Amino acid sequence: RVSPAGDTSGESVEEYFSQASMFAEASMRLQQKLMILGKCHSSTGCSVWHGSLDNDAGHYYGWYSAAWGNLLSEYWEARGAAALAGVRYDGTPIPRPPGSDKETWLSKLPSQQNAYPALKNMDALRKLCNQCTEGMYPHGCVGKWTRIRQVIRDDTQAALQSFSLEAHVPLPVFHDNDVLVHVRLDPGHPQIAYYAKSFFDEHIPDSTSRIILLSSEPKWGKPILDSYTKMFRELCQHRLHCSVERQSGTQFNDFAAIALAPTVFCSGSTYC
């Protein structure tokens, strides 16, 4: 299975770099193809990876990768560009996986969207159109996506709900006082960090009734997960009066859990 840990299973350094390389190669091939076809030229001068920003609309040409986090980073940056420019978004849907006859929830994300007058901000757009944000990994920048966080939450949750109803796939269910802690276990990723007890002790709400520890479960990660489980049980016993659970499911279920939980603590991941 593919874990919730930001596109990779966390089993080995070699696997992480292999999957990262596959995404980068496929993304670059599509970009080069679109450039040859003249589809990535922005009349505004603000470049968008796999798309464009013109005076009347923002565009993004959807494609599929199992690296959902990286893929969504491209999509939301294009949406953010259109929103800040005050123009409509006119894209193509994210298609089904190659060789599959089934759509994923990604196909439910809007490919057409009217302008958001309240989000238009030309000063911000000029600042956020730069060499970093126009590349393959805009989530590595303070990009245009940072200005549409509520849109991202609303559209993601709506797409998950729509897919769930159509495909008869149940979504995770939470109570108001649940807290989900996502731990990404990738030994080769340079941006992974593990939060200490003092961080959680300071930030977990006093009303918490259940802490859900969400992660992949490679053998090498067992000591980390066991330590977190013990730490959260101590917090629950001495301060919070809550229960602690560990979860690890399908890629869809784990992504949906992160998107739908009422309170989330997230390690370094494009899923968040």
Secondary structure, DSSP 8 states (H G I E B T S, - for coil): ---TTTTS--S-HHHHHHHHHHHHHHHHHHHHHHHHTT-S--TTS--BTTEEE-SSEEEEB----S-HHHHHHHHHHHHHHHHHHT-EEE-B-----TT-SS--GGGGS-SEE---GGG--HHHHHHH-STTTTSS-GGGSS-GGGG-HHHHHHHHHHHHHHHHHHHT-------TTEEEEE----TT-TT-----HHHHHHHS-TT--EEEEE----GGGHHHHHHHHHHHHHHIIIII--EEEEE---HHHHHHHHHH-SSEEE-S-TT-
